Amino acid sequence: MTDEAPFDVAIIGGGPGGYVAAIRAAQLGARVALVEKDRLGGACLHRGCIPTKALLRTAEALLESRDASTLGVVVKDAAVDFGAMMAWKERAVAQQAEELEKLIAWRKIAVFRGEGRLVGPGSIKVGDDLVAARKIIIATGSSPIRLPIPGSNLPGVLTSDQILELEAMPESLVIIGAGVVGCEFASIFAALGARVTILEVLPRILPPVDEEIARRFQQVLRGQGVTIHTKASLQEIRAEGDRLRLLFGLGDEQQEVVADRVLMAVGHRPCTDALEEAGPALEDGSVAVNERLETSVENVYAAGDVTGLYMLAYVASYQGIIAAE
């Protein structure tokens, strides 16, 4: 690509990796284009960090009301209005989204709405438009995955995206996976009064976290009434009327649990479908990068979940800064 390209940097993906990279590049004086097919803010703002923290705040308020009598405050019959809680979650997200849109506009970052496809080292196709830039940053994020077992696509078996759109509070919930996402939702729904069961295939919850911290958090969850099965191998999910029966192995024994809803919290897959034409090298399904976040294609960088390193928002943002600089 020549120096005559209208943009210095073009970024595919407006999540915490992409929009932070765009802002940092603009701060450094670059002409920046940001391509986003959905809403600026990505999974963190719309389907992760922000909505779950809003729900956690409701859960905390409910727990505090139950303990308020120790401070001399009498709260009778405290309960959650599920619809009102979800509306509060949407307001919290909308407020953050509005502020982000203003910040992007203030930095004079050109936003292209639509799915961006990398068609060359300096070219991104967005609908009928071709966005040309001297350098490109791939920040296409990731999407939730489901276990390849019978029944994983039954109605009521939800991803972490879908559970945020529930219209009614489930009386019982089974969570498959005890990573960060699974444990966060377990804490939320247990505090709200659901009967929560966690099934984790590994020997302990929160595998990437320090073992002592994970052990303490497991005590907290069990104190909230959460049932936790580690070394549990899920085999099948069956529909039984409006409910779901899960069959799993626990050591040499076969176990079952029945619930209103099931959450699949077993990880995410990097979104690389839009990169096939330009061909940056992949490694285990993720875009391969070096310590400077350069890909195998010259002048093409990657940041965030698509690199498959640590799928956390603050990691994506830090990588976005590195890529931009």
Backbone torsions as a table, in degrees:
resi	resn	phi	psi	omega
1	MET	NA	140.4	-179.8
2	THR	-87.6	169.6	177.6
3	ASP	-69.4	-4.1	179.9
4	GLU	-83.5	-0.5	177.2
5	ALA	-58.2	138.5	-176.7
6	PRO	-64.5	-21.3	-180.0
7	PHE	-123.7	146.0	173.4
8	ASP	-78.3	-39.5	-177.8
9	VAL	-136.2	132.5	171.3
10	ALA	-122.4	136.8	-174.2
11	ILE	-122.2	129.7	175.7
12	ILE	-97.5	112.1	179.0
13	GLY	113.2	123.5	-176.1
14	GLY	-107.0	29.3	175.8
15	GLY	-84.1	-165.6	-175.6
16	PRO	-64.0	-24.1	172.6
17	GLY	-76.5	-47.4	-175.5
18	GLY	-71.6	-48.9	-175.7
19	TYR	-71.8	-31.4	175.8
20	VAL	-67.9	-40.0	175.5
21	ALA	-61.5	-41.7	179.9
22	ALA	-63.0	-45.1	-179.6
23	ILE	-64.6	-43.9	-179.4
24	ARG	-64.7	-42.3	178.5
25	ALA	-62.5	-40.2	177.9
26	ALA	-65.0	-38.7	176.9
27	GLN	-60.2	-32.2	-179.4
28	LEU	-85.4	4.5	174.8
29	GLY	93.4	8.6	-178.5
30	ALA	-79.7	152.4	169.0
31	ARG	-85.2	119.1	-167.3
32	VAL	-120.1	135.5	170.6
33	ALA	-115.3	138.3	179.5
34	LEU	-125.1	121.5	-177.6
35	VAL	-105.5	126.0	-178.8
36	GLU	-142.1	127.5	-177.1
37	LYS	-85.9	-17.1	-176.5
38	ASP	-122.5	-111.1	-179.0
39	ARG	-120.1	139.4	177.2
40	LEU	-59.2	139.0	-178.1
41	GLY	116.7	-25.7	174.7
42	GLY	63.2	-158.8	-176.3
43	ALA	-62.8	-39.2	-177.5
44	CYS	-57.8	-48.6	-176.2
45	LEU	-76.0	-38.7	-171.1
46	HIS	-103.7	-26.2	-173.9
47	ARG	-136.2	18.1	-176.0
48	GLY	-148.6	-109.6	-170.0
49	CYS	-50.2	-53.6	-171.9
50	ILE	-70.8	-52.6	179.4
51	PRO	-62.3	-36.6	179.6
52	THR	-69.4	-34.7	177.8
53	LYS	-69.4	-32.2	175.1
54	ALA	-64.6	-43.0	178.2
55	LEU	-67.2	-37.3	176.7
56	LEU	-61.8	-37.2	179.3
57	ARG	-63.5	-41.0	175.7
58	THR	-61.9	-44.7	179.9
59	ALA	-61.7	-41.3	178.7
60	GLU	-63.8	-41.8	179.6
61	ALA	-62.0	-39.2	178.9
62	LEU	-65.1	-44.8	179.2
63	LEU	-63.9	-39.8	178.9
64	GLU	-63.9	-37.6	-179.6
65	SER	-64.8	-33.3	179.9
66	ARG	-70.7	-27.5	-179.6
67	ASP	-99.2	3.1	-173.4
68	ALA	-64.5	-25.6	-177.6
69	SER	-62.2	-25.9	178.1
70	THR	-66.8	-19.7	178.0
71	LEU	-100.2	4.4	-179.8
72	GLY	88.9	11.0	179.3
73	VAL	-105.0	124.8	-178.8
74	VAL	-99.5	116.9	177.2
75	VAL	-118.9	114.1	-176.8
76	LYS	-95.9	133.7	171.6
77	ASP	53.7	45.8	176.8
78	ALA	-64.1	133.6	-178.2
79	ALA	-149.4	164.6	-179.5
80	VAL	-103.2	130.3	168.4
81	ASP	-89.6	103.3	-170.9
82	PHE	-60.0	-43.1	179.7
83	GLY	-62.8	-42.8	179.2
84	ALA	-66.0	-37.2	177.9
85	MET	-63.1	-43.8	179.9
86	MET	-67.7	-32.9	176.1
87	ALA	-66.4	-39.8	176.5
88	TRP	-62.3	-40.8	176.8
89	LYS	-59.2	-43.7	179.8
90	GLU	-65.1	-38.2	178.2
91	ARG	-65.3	-41.3	179.1
92	ALA	-61.8	-42.5	178.8
93	VAL	-66.5	-45.3	-177.6
94	ALA	-61.4	-39.4	179.6
95	GLN	-63.8	-45.6	178.5
96	GLN	-64.5	-40.2	-179.2
97	ALA	-63.8	-40.6	178.9
98	GLU	-63.0	-42.4	179.8
99	GLU	-65.5	-38.1	178.7
100	LEU	-65.4	-43.4	177.9
101	GLU	-58.3	-41.6	179.2
102	LYS	-64.0	-42.0	-179.1
103	LEU	-64.8	-42.2	178.7
104	ILE	-62.9	-42.5	179.2
105	ALA	-65.7	-41.5	-179.2
106	TRP	-62.3	-33.6	178.8
107	ARG	-82.1	2.6	178.4
108	LYS	57.9	40.6	176.1
109	ILE	-88.4	126.2	179.4
110	ALA	-77.4	124.0	-178.3
111	VAL	-106.2	126.7	176.3
112	PHE	-109.4	120.4	-177.4
113	ARG	-92.5	121.2	179.4
114	GLY	145.7	171.4	179.7
115	GLU	-76.8	124.3	179.1
116	GLY	-94.0	133.4	177.7
117	ARG	-121.2	126.6	178.7
118	LEU	-76.2	112.1	-175.6
119	VAL	-110.3	0.5	178.4
120	GLY	-176.6	169.8	-178.2
121	PRO	-55.9	-28.2	-179.5
122	GLY	-128.1	22.9	-174.1
123	SER	-135.5	133.3	175.8
124	ILE	-125.1	125.8	177.7
125	LYS	-92.0	124.7	178.0
126	VAL	-126.7	99.0	-174.3
127	GLY	61.9	-122.6	178.1
128	ASP	-91.8	-2.4	-177.4
129	ASP	-94.7	150.6	174.0
130	LEU	-119.7	116.7	-180.0
131	VAL	-96.9	119.9	-178.6
132	ALA	-107.2	136.7	-179.4
133	ALA	-149.9	154.0	179.0
134	ARG	-70.2	-34.1	178.5
135	LYS	-136.7	150.8	-177.0
136	ILE	-129.7	140.6	174.1
137	ILE	-117.6	124.5	177.1
138	ILE	-91.4	119.9	178.7
139	ALA	-139.4	55.0	-171.7
140	THR	-83.3	-2.6	171.8
141	GLY	74.5	-152.7	-177.1
142	SER	-147.9	169.6	178.6
143	SER	-133.8	151.2	-178.2
144	PRO	-64.4	147.8	177.6
145	ILE	-113.7	163.0	176.4
146	ARG	-119.6	148.4	175.8
147	LEU	-66.8	140.4	179.1
148	PRO	-81.8	68.9	180.0
149	ILE	-127.4	159.5	176.4
150	PRO	-59.2	131.2	176.2
151	GLY	91.1	1.9	-175.7
152	SER	-69.7	-16.7	179.5
153	ASN	-107.6	13.8	178.7
154	LEU	-64.8	150.7	172.0
155	PRO	-56.5	135.8	-178.4
156	GLY	96.2	-11.9	172.9
157	VAL	-94.6	110.3	-166.2
158	LEU	-111.3	151.3	168.0
159	THR	-89.3	174.5	178.4
160	SER	-66.2	-23.4	173.7
161	ASP	-71.2	-47.5	-172.9
162	GLN	-70.3	-31.9	-177.0
163	ILE	-67.4	-21.8	177.5
164	LEU	-76.3	-6.6	179.0
165	GLU	-109.0	11.7	178.6
166	LEU	-57.6	143.0	178.7
167	GLU	-102.4	-13.1	-179.9
168	ALA	-142.2	149.7	-179.3
169	MET	-74.8	122.2	176.1
170	PRO	-74.4	140.7	176.2
171	GLU	-72.6	-29.6	-180.0
172	SER	-140.8	145.5	-176.1
173	LEU	-143.7	129.7	171.2
174	VAL	-106.2	130.3	179.9
175	ILE	-110.8	123.1	178.4
176	ILE	-94.5	109.9	-179.1
177	GLY	109.5	128.9	-178.0
178	ALA	-117.3	41.9	171.2
179	GLY	-82.2	-162.0	-178.4
180	VAL	-59.8	-46.4	-177.2
181	VAL	-65.8	-48.9	-178.7
182	GLY	-60.8	-43.4	-178.9
183	CYS	-68.8	-34.8	178.4
184	GLU	-64.6	-47.0	178.9
185	PHE	-66.8	-33.4	176.0
186	ALA	-60.8	-44.1	179.6
187	SER	-63.3	-42.3	-179.1
188	ILE	-64.1	-55.1	-172.8
189	PHE	-72.0	-29.8	175.0
190	ALA	-65.8	-42.2	178.7
191	ALA	-63.9	-32.3	-180.0
192	LEU	-78.3	-9.8	174.9
193	GLY	111.2	1.9	178.1
194	ALA	-76.3	151.8	171.4
195	ARG	-84.5	112.8	-172.0
196	VAL	-111.2	133.1	174.1
197	THR	-124.2	133.7	176.3
198	ILE	-109.4	132.6	172.6
199	LEU	-115.0	118.1	-178.8
200	GLU	-125.9	128.6	-175.8
201	VAL	-74.9	-25.4	-178.4
202	LEU	-84.3	169.9	-175.6
203	PRO	-68.5	-17.2	-180.0
204	ARG	-149.2	165.1	177.2
205	ILE	-78.3	164.2	177.8
206	LEU	48.1	59.7	-176.2
207	PRO	-53.3	-37.8	-177.6
208	PRO	-78.2	-9.8	-172.6
209	VAL	-92.1	151.8	175.6
210	ASP	-46.9	135.7	-172.2
211	GLU	-61.9	-38.7	-179.6
212	GLU	-65.9	-40.6	177.6
213	ILE	-64.9	-43.9	179.5
214	ALA	-61.5	-40.8	179.9
215	ARG	-64.4	-40.7	178.2
216	ARG	-66.1	-40.7	-179.9
217	PHE	-67.4	-33.5	176.0
218	GLN	-62.1	-38.6	176.5
219	GLN	-63.0	-40.2	178.8
220	VAL	-62.5	-47.0	179.9
221	LEU	-61.2	-44.8	179.6
222	ARG	-65.2	-32.2	175.3
223	GLY	-65.5	-24.7	176.2
224	GLN	-85.4	-1.0	179.2
225	GLY	95.5	9.1	-179.5
226	VAL	-77.5	131.1	173.6
227	THR	-89.6	128.2	-176.2
228	ILE	-122.7	124.6	174.4
229	HIS	-116.5	114.0	172.7
230	THR	-97.2	166.5	-173.8
231	LYS	54.7	35.9	-178.4
232	ALA	-102.9	125.6	-178.1
233	SER	-107.3	105.4	-179.6
234	LEU	-71.3	132.0	-175.6
235	GLN	-112.1	-36.2	-174.5
236	GLU	-162.8	150.0	172.0
237	ILE	-121.8	130.2	-179.4
238	ARG	-120.4	142.9	174.9
239	ALA	-84.9	133.6	175.3
240	GLU	-133.5	89.1	-174.2
241	GLY	66.3	-125.8	178.8
242	ASP	-88.7	2.1	-175.0
243	ARG	-115.0	172.8	-176.9
244	LEU	-128.4	133.1	177.1
245	ARG	-107.7	127.7	-179.3
246	LEU	-109.6	129.0	177.5
247	LEU	-106.7	126.7	-177.8
248	PHE	-144.7	154.3	177.1
249	GLY	-94.8	139.8	178.1
250	LEU	-134.6	97.3	-171.1
251	GLY	66.0	-127.4	179.4
252	ASP	-93.0	3.6	-175.3
253	GLU	-104.4	151.3	171.6
254	GLN	-98.6	131.3	-177.8
255	GLN	-124.6	160.3	176.0
256	GLU	-137.6	150.7	172.0
257	VAL	-145.9	142.5	-178.9
258	VAL	-114.8	139.3	-178.6
259	ALA	-149.4	162.3	175.7
260	ASP	-73.4	-39.2	-177.9
261	ARG	-138.9	155.2	176.5
262	VAL	-126.3	134.0	175.1
263	LEU	-108.1	122.1	173.0
264	MET	-88.4	106.5	179.4
265	ALA	-121.6	61.0	-171.8
266	VAL	-110.6	19.5	175.6
267	GLY	114.1	-179.9	-177.6
268	HIS	-129.2	156.8	177.2
269	ARG	-112.1	128.5	177.1
270	PRO	-57.2	139.2	179.9
271	CYS	-88.4	101.5	-177.2
272	THR	-119.5	6.0	-175.0
273	ASP	-60.7	-32.5	-175.6
274	ALA	-83.9	7.7	-174.0
275	LEU	-111.7	-0.1	-168.6
276	GLU	-62.2	-37.5	-173.9
277	GLU	-68.0	-36.0	-175.9
278	ALA	-87.1	-22.5	169.8
279	GLY	70.7	40.2	169.6
280	PRO	-64.7	141.4	-175.5
281	ALA	-63.6	141.0	176.8
282	LEU	-108.0	152.3	176.4
283	GLU	-136.1	112.5	-175.7
284	ASP	54.6	38.4	177.0
285	GLY	86.0	-5.2	180.0
286	SER	-108.6	157.6	175.8
287	VAL	-71.5	122.5	-178.8
288	ALA	-75.6	131.6	179.8
289	VAL	-134.5	159.2	172.0
290	ASN	-96.8	-168.4	-176.3
291	GLU	-67.9	-17.5	176.0
292	ARG	-94.9	5.8	-179.5
293	LEU	65.8	24.4	173.3
294	GLU	-80.2	140.3	175.2
295	THR	-91.9	-174.5	178.7
296	SER	-72.9	-12.7	178.9
297	VAL	-98.2	129.0	-177.4
298	GLU	-59.1	135.9	178.5
299	ASN	67.5	16.3	174.8
300	VAL	-119.2	123.9	-177.8
301	TYR	-115.7	169.3	176.4
302	ALA	-142.7	149.6	-179.4
303	ALA	-149.6	150.1	174.7
304	GLY	89.8	-158.4	-173.9
305	ASP	-56.4	-30.2	-176.3
306	VAL	-63.4	-20.3	177.1
307	THR	-81.2	-14.6	176.8
308	GLY	71.2	13.7	-176.6
309	LEU	-77.6	-78.8	173.4
310	TYR	-129.4	117.0	-173.7
311	MET	-86.2	69.3	178.6
312	LEU	-131.8	146.0	-173.1
313	ALA	-60.5	-43.8	-176.3
314	TYR	-69.6	-27.9	173.9
315	VAL	-68.4	-43.6	178.2
316	ALA	-59.2	-43.5	-179.3
317	SER	-63.9	-42.6	179.2
318	TYR	-64.5	-41.9	176.8
319	GLN	-63.6	-37.3	177.8
320	GLY	-59.8	-40.6	177.9
321	ILE	-65.0	-45.2	179.1
322	ILE	-59.9	-46.7	-179.3
323	ALA	-62.1	-42.3	-179.0
324	ALA	-64.8	-42.7	-177.4
325	GLU	-71.7	NA	NA
